[in-house]
Amino acid sequence: MAGAFAFKGCQKIRGAQIRVLLEAKDFFLFDCDGVIWHGENEITGAAKVVNALIRRGKNVVFVTNNSTRPRENYVNKFTRLGFTDVMLDQIFSSSYCSALYLRDVVKVRGQVFVIGCEGLRRELLEAGIPCVEEADDPDATIYNCDLTPDVKAVLVGHDDKLTFLKLAKATCYLRDPECLFLATDNDPWHPLSGGRILPGSGSLTAALEVASGRKATVIGKPSRFMFECISSQFSGVDPAQCLMVGDRLETDMLFGSNCGLDTMLTLTGVSQIEEAQEYRSSDLSTNHSYVPDYVVDTIADFLPAFEEIEEQNDD
Amino acid sequence: MAGAFAFKGCQKIRGAQIRVLLEAKDFFLFDCDGVIWHGENEITGAAKVVNALIRRGKNVVFVTNNSTRPRENYVNKFTRLGFTDVMLDQIFSSSYCSALYLRDVVKVRGQVFVIGCEGLRRELLEAGIPCVEEADDPDATIYNCDLTPDVKAVLVGHDDKLTFLKLAKATCYLRDPECLFLATDNDPWHPLSGGRILPGSGSLTAALEVASGRKATVIGKPSRFMFECISSQFSGVDPAQCLMVGDRLETDMLFGSNCGLDTMLTLTGVSQIEEAQEYRSSDLSTNHSYVPDYVVDTIADFLPAFEEIEEQNDD
């Protein structure tokens, strides 16, 4: 591909350029929110693009830092929004990968204290990892509550039911240096409709890092671990054949860079092309890892490329 | 004093050395928790020391990052624990100083959204600063809740009733660049009895800093602002005549250094002398600001010095 794009880095591509790229790559990694959907609304054309890639025999996987739902729910959501060909094993969420990390990498023995949504706990339980059961006692405080003796890991994800007590308990568990400290992801915030924003797992993790004086191991993007999960599930994944498509420079593009993948920013989500250009012109070379190789307005821009390919094939 | 202590920095002092120091200083600033009491228990001898200093005509003030109670409650607590001569105007808490900052420095016009305890809100209301009233609606979420239009500051203190919704609301308010972002203090955690620890305001502030992408202005120690409050209330305060006594290197000793005060670490609280010595031998010169000038095991070590002074006066 290098020949086709002499000035790599932040190249806005269209038409024939997209066609060449789609033909060159075997393996497509998509972020979800801001890339293929916004909450409960498909980004127009995204389902057609994903279905077409799958039908053409391309490998397609979804890598999402969203830890709030188990993968089964994702399958339903994909179907509901018209992504009819997506199967369970194509979904790599930070909750699923956290479960894999706890079970297969650190082989945790003991219970996990979860700051997170029910979906995260379900993903852990399905992997056979016991989670601390929290009694819903409104009178409990950190002064009088029970602490579970065999907690061997604290895992922080997005938690819209966060309370001070949960934070305080997690801080107490982390006093034991043998208790692992993991975060599903480090996303600082998420956009909501109407201009509101939602604190992300990165925000809750920061609170716990300060209170405990420790640093969390991050499972989700931009950490390489999700790519390791993909590589161990799909044999023969060649980074040179992959394209990572996302909407957030600090997670998706950095993840791609960290894993040696070509990256594409789509402008339907959080990051703007101007931010990418700023990173590109930065003197700080570490900032260059945030720069996408390619930029599209929306992944619906892939559609004309498919049509061109159809026409060529018809010729 | 310099002549008396050739090797300044972390000098463990006793007996006559303490007497010389007490005679040389006019103005004593004490941190509270870990210095004069532990929670509801006086540190043995502390009340005698404080009462004796006050009766000898020394200026004594209390500078605490604890933002959970209004100053009236402190007066009661002082009396209850035997500090019978302490008056309201000797108490400088981070909640009181936050109210002064909002009223007199930034002259906030509009409401303040408070993450903190009732005591912090009371201190603001007494200074005439309106705080957002939070309805206790268990069904409210960041998706459906009302946001108050004229919030001009977010103030974060210790909040044992923190919820995700409070954090999310604060994050939304901070999207307005004209909305100030303040923290009563930056303490990362606090020790509890039985080996448990409590996340401090610094932990909650970190969560909000990450979610908002902004940095909070810190009112409490180690920021100089509390000393400015003291100086404007007591005329003619000379830093050279002050001694700051505290138990935490990163707040109390740094505060003293920042304000040009001599500092004394007492070993009845959070920090150990070994940590102070490590800072002293650090190559990083900024670390030297954490090093106390003097160290005592407990401020009860002041008592023999008073007796010596009595004896001298009797001679």
Contacts between the chains, C-beta under 8 A, distances in Angstrom:
chain1	res1	chain2	res2	distance
A	141	B	160	7.0
A	142	B	160	7.7
A	142	B	192	7.0
A	142	B	196	6.1
A	142	B	198	6.1
A	143	B	192	6.8
A	143	B	196	7.7
A	147	B	196	7.8
A	159	B	164	6.4
A	160	B	141	7.1
A	160	B	142	7.7
A	160	B	164	5.0
A	160	B	165	8.0
A	160	B	168	7.9
A	161	B	164	6.3
A	162	B	162	7.6
A	162	B	163	6.8
A	162	B	164	4.1
A	162	B	167	7.1
A	163	B	162	6.8
A	163	B	163	5.9
A	163	B	164	7.8
A	164	B	159	6.3
A	164	B	160	5.0
A	164	B	161	6.3
A	164	B	162	4.1
A	164	B	163	7.8
A	164	B	199	7.4
A	165	B	160	7.9
A	167	B	162	7.2
A	167	B	199	5.2
A	167	B	203	7.1
A	168	B	160	7.9
A	168	B	196	7.8
A	168	B	197	7.9
A	168	B	198	5.8
A	168	B	199	5.8
A	171	B	189	6.5
A	171	B	197	5.7
A	171	B	198	7.5
A	171	B	199	5.2
A	171	B	203	7.7
A	172	B	196	5.1
A	172	B	197	6.3
A	175	B	195	7.2
A	175	B	197	6.6
A	188	B	210	4.8
A	188	B	211	5.9
A	188	B	213	6.8
A	189	B	171	6.5
A	189	B	210	7.8
A	189	B	211	4.9
A	189	B	212	7.6
A	189	B	213	7.7
A	192	B	142	7.0
A	192	B	143	6.8
A	195	B	175	7.2
A	196	B	142	6.1
A	196	B	143	7.7
A	196	B	147	7.8
A	196	B	168	7.8
A	196	B	172	5.1
A	197	B	168	7.9
A	197	B	171	5.7
A	197	B	172	6.3
A	197	B	175	6.6
A	197	B	211	7.3
A	198	B	142	6.1
A	198	B	168	5.8
A	198	B	171	7.5
A	199	B	164	7.4
A	199	B	167	5.2
A	199	B	168	5.8
A	199	B	171	5.2
A	199	B	207	6.5
A	199	B	208	7.7
A	199	B	210	7.6
A	199	B	211	3.7
A	200	B	210	7.9
A	200	B	211	6.9
A	202	B	210	5.4
A	202	B	211	8.0
A	203	B	167	7.1
A	203	B	171	7.7
A	203	B	207	4.6
A	203	B	208	7.3
A	203	B	210	4.4
A	203	B	211	4.0
A	204	B	207	6.1
A	206	B	206	4.3
A	206	B	207	5.5
A	206	B	209	7.1
A	206	B	210	4.3
A	207	B	199	6.5
A	207	B	203	4.6
A	207	B	204	6.1
A	207	B	206	5.5
A	207	B	207	3.8
A	208	B	199	7.7
A	208	B	203	7.3
A	209	B	206	7.1
A	210	B	188	4.8
A	210	B	189	7.8
A	210	B	199	7.6
A	210	B	200	7.9
A	210	B	202	5.4
A	210	B	203	4.4
A	210	B	206	4.3
A	211	B	188	6.0
A	211	B	189	4.9
A	211	B	197	7.4
A	211	B	199	3.7
A	211	B	200	7.0
A	211	B	202	8.0
A	211	B	203	4.0
A	212	B	189	7.6
A	213	B	188	6.8
A	213	B	189	7.7
